[in-house]
């Protein structure tokens, strides 16, 4: 089981805050550091000092870290055009020596779009654009050197693209698709994704969603085992009840809810939880959403007392 640290910088974090967490995670032996891609805070927080751009952040971390993998959970297709997105991710992959992964989604948070003047089409159009972006980005990366890439879609058209630059990872950096959509999301993942993620869902809901993804793979003749399974859970791990409660409070979520759909408890309890997830859903990777970026002790506690038991 790979354990990855996942952060939500829109809630209030500078680049230096993120670098501190990423380096702590790297030193502690985590598989990856991921961040959300949002431009506006959520809930009862100030969001100060303000948002940081996901791919500018990851470009900095590409140079300021050395071994940990880096990615988004997930980049919103509404934020960037597919050609420039493919260029940016390929460049960060080069800057990191081949450590980048792209999580890509349709975009959902209407308020951040209106706050920063980003168009926010209907859900149907957003998904259409998202599906085209997935095909374009992966198509550009996989175009052989010296060949040209063309795409004629409803929303995007590319003509005689040299499909440069190329990422270090070949044929492309891993693509992550996630969500709980019942039909279109599993179908898109079956066609293009390297990994499918269930975000912040209980094990029963995740199990049902993975079954839908397996069915979508079977429908197009893809071996479902070729698609890695993962889950994202909010984390509140402590040595005792007082620490657990304190860390649950820092998430802004009720402890009972975190125990039901997150990863709240002692290290021993979380080891058992991970075992249940692995047995029930077949996941081999877990993203631990850390909402208190000053709490490096929690990162080190999980690394010391949970990570060795689940790898």
CORMOZI-V995681 format. One record per residue. N is the residue number from 1. RES is the residue in one small letter. SS is DSSP state (helix for helix, strand for strand, loop for the rest). OMEGA is omega in whole degrees, -180 to 180 (* if undefined). NEAR is the number of other ideal C-beta (glycine too) atoms within 12 Angstrom. Layout:
n=(N,N)
res=(RES,RES)
ss=(SS,SS)
omega=(OMEGA,OMEGA)
near=(NEAR,NEAR)
//
This chain:
n=(1,2,3,4,5,6,7,8,9,10,11,12,13,14,15,16,17,18,19,20,21,22,23,24,25,26,27,28,29,30,31,32,33,34,35,36,37,38,39,40,41,42,43,44,45,46,47,48,49,50,51,52,53,54,55,56,57,58,59,60,61,62,63,64,65,66,67,68,69,70,71,72,73,74,75,76,77,78,79,80,81,82,83,84,85,86,87,88,89,90,91,92,93,94,95,96,97,98,99,100,101,102,103,104,105,106,107,108,109,110,111,112,113,114,115,116,117,118,119,120,121,122,123,124,125,126,127,128,129,130,131,132,133,134,135,136,137,138,139,140,141,142,143,144,145,146,147,148,149,150,151,152,153,154,155,156,157,158,159,160,161,162,163,164,165,166,167,168,169,170,171,172,173,174,175,176,177,178,179,180,181,182,183,184,185,186,187,188,189,190,191,192,193,194,195,196,197,198,199,200,201,202,203,204,205,206,207,208,209,210,211,212,213,214,215,216,217,218,219,220,221,222,223,224,225,226,227,228,229,230,231,232,233,234,235,236,237,238,239,240,241,242,243,244,245,246,247,248,249,250,251,252,253,254,255,256,257,258,259,260,261,262,263,264,265,266,267,268,269,270,271,272,273,274,275,276,277,278,279,280,281,282,283,284,285,286,287,288,289,290,291,292,293,294,295,296,297,298,299,300,301,302,303,304,305,306,307,308,309,310,311)
res=(x,x,x,x,x,x,x,x,x,x,x,x,x,x,x,x,x,x,x,x,x,x,x,x,x,x,x,x,x,x,x,x,x,x,x,x,x,x,x,x,x,x,x,x,x,x,x,x,x,x,x,x,x,x,x,x,x,x,x,x,x,x,x,x,x,x,x,x,x,x,x,x,x,x,x,x,x,x,x,x,x,x,x,x,x,x,x,x,x,x,x,x,x,x,x,x,x,x,x,x,x,x,x,x,x,x,x,x,x,x,x,x,x,x,x,x,x,x,x,x,x,x,x,x,x,x,x,x,x,x,x,x,x,x,x,x,x,x,x,x,x,x,x,x,x,x,x,x,x,x,x,x,x,x,x,x,x,x,x,x,x,x,x,x,x,x,x,x,x,x,x,x,x,x,x,x,x,x,x,x,x,x,x,x,x,x,x,x,x,x,x,x,x,x,x,x,x,x,x,x,x,x,x,x,x,x,x,x,x,x,x,x,x,x,x,x,x,x,x,x,x,x,x,x,x,x,x,x,x,x,x,x,x,x,x,x,x,x,x,x,x,x,x,x,x,x,x,x,x,x,x,x,x,x,x,x,x,x,x,x,x,x,x,x,x,x,x,x,x,x,x,x,x,x,x,x,x,x,x,x,x,x,x,x,x,x,x,x,x,x,x,x,x,x,x,x,x,x,x,x,x,x,x,x,x,x,x,x,x,x,x)
ss=(loop,strand,strand,strand,strand,strand,strand,loop,helix,helix,helix,loop,loop,loop,helix,helix,helix,helix,helix,helix,helix,helix,helix,helix,helix,helix,helix,helix,loop,loop,loop,strand,strand,strand,strand,loop,loop,loop,loop,loop,loop,loop,loop,loop,loop,loop,loop,loop,loop,loop,loop,loop,loop,helix,helix,helix,helix,helix,helix,helix,helix,helix,helix,helix,loop,loop,loop,loop,strand,strand,strand,strand,loop,loop,strand,strand,loop,loop,loop,loop,loop,helix,helix,helix,helix,helix,helix,helix,helix,helix,helix,helix,helix,helix,helix,helix,loop,loop,loop,strand,strand,strand,strand,strand,strand,loop,loop,loop,loop,helix,helix,helix,helix,helix,helix,loop,loop,loop,loop,loop,loop,loop,helix,helix,helix,helix,helix,helix,helix,helix,helix,helix,helix,helix,helix,helix,helix,helix,helix,helix,helix,helix,loop,loop,loop,loop,loop,loop,strand,strand,strand,strand,loop,loop,loop,loop,strand,strand,strand,strand,strand,loop,loop,loop,loop,loop,loop,loop,loop,loop,loop,loop,loop,loop,strand,strand,strand,strand,loop,loop,loop,loop,loop,helix,helix,helix,helix,helix,helix,helix,helix,helix,loop,loop,strand,strand,strand,strand,strand,loop,loop,loop,helix,helix,helix,helix,helix,helix,helix,helix,helix,helix,helix,helix,helix,helix,helix,helix,helix,loop,loop,loop,loop,helix,helix,helix,loop,strand,strand,strand,strand,strand,strand,strand,strand,strand,strand,loop,loop,loop,helix,helix,helix,helix,helix,helix,helix,helix,helix,helix,helix,loop,loop,loop,helix,helix,helix,helix,helix,helix,helix,loop,strand,strand,strand,loop,helix,helix,helix,helix,helix,helix,helix,helix,helix,helix,helix,helix,helix,helix,helix,loop,loop,loop,strand,strand,strand,strand,strand,strand,loop,loop,loop,loop,loop,helix,helix,helix,helix,helix,helix,helix,helix,helix,helix,helix,helix,helix,helix,helix,loop)
omega=(173,173,-177,176,-177,-174,-180,-172,-180,180,178,-179,173,176,-179,176,-179,178,180,179,-179,180,176,179,179,-179,-178,175,175,-178,-174,171,179,175,174,177,-180,-179,-178,180,178,175,-171,173,-179,-175,-178,15,179,-175,171,180,-174,-173,170,176,-177,174,177,180,177,-179,-174,171,-175,-175,-173,178,-171,179,-179,175,-11,173,180,180,179,-174,-169,172,-173,179,176,177,178,178,-177,-178,177,179,179,176,176,-178,-178,-176,176,-178,-171,173,-179,166,-175,180,-173,-173,-175,-169,-172,-173,180,177,179,-180,-176,172,-180,179,-178,-178,176,179,-179,180,179,-179,176,179,179,-180,177,179,179,-179,-179,-177,-180,178,177,-178,-173,176,-176,178,-180,178,179,-180,177,178,177,-179,179,-174,-177,176,177,-178,175,177,176,176,179,1,176,175,176,-179,-179,7,179,170,179,177,178,173,-179,179,-176,175,-169,-172,-172,-179,176,-180,179,179,-180,-178,-166,-167,169,-177,174,-174,171,-175,169,178,173,-175,180,180,180,180,179,180,177,175,179,178,177,180,178,177,-179,-178,-180,176,177,176,-180,180,179,-177,-179,178,178,177,174,-179,173,-171,172,-174,180,180,-178,-176,-178,179,180,-179,179,-179,174,179,-180,178,-176,-180,177,-179,-180,179,179,178,-178,-173,-180,179,-179,178,175,176,179,179,-179,174,178,179,180,177,177,179,-178,-179,-175,-170,-178,178,176,-178,179,177,-178,-177,180,-175,176,-174,176,-174,179,179,179,177,-178,178,180,-180,-176,-169,179,-174,-178,-176,-176,179,*)
near=(33,29,45,45,47,45,48,42,44,35,33,27,34,20,27,19,28,40,29,26,41,44,24,30,39,28,21,30,23,38,32,38,45,50,44,41,42,40,30,28,27,24,18,9,20,14,24,15,17,20,31,34,27,41,35,23,38,45,26,26,42,33,21,24,33,17,23,35,39,48,47,47,44,41,43,37,40,38,38,31,22,37,28,22,36,43,26,34,47,36,26,39,33,23,27,35,19,23,33,41,42,46,46,48,39,35,32,27,29,22,19,25,22,14,19,21,11,23,19,24,20,14,17,14,19,29,29,23,33,40,34,31,42,42,32,37,42,34,31,38,39,24,29,16,15,10,16,17,30,19,28,14,19,15,25,31,17,27,12,12,25,20,31,21,23,28,35,22,27,16,20,29,39,37,42,42,48,45,36,30,27,16,18,25,33,34,27,36,44,30,27,35,40,32,38,47,46,42,35,32,27,26,29,18,22,34,25,20,35,38,23,29,45,26,20,30,27,19,16,20,11,23,11,25,14,20,35,30,38,47,48,40,45,36,45,42,46,32,24,16,17,14,23,31,23,21,39,32,20,29,35,23,26,17,27,15,19,34,27,22,30,39,46,36,35,25,30,19,27,37,26,18,37,36,20,26,36,26,14,22,35,27,38,25,41,46,46,50,40,47,37,29,34,22,30,22,23,40,38,24,29,41,29,20,25,36,29,15,21,29,18)
//
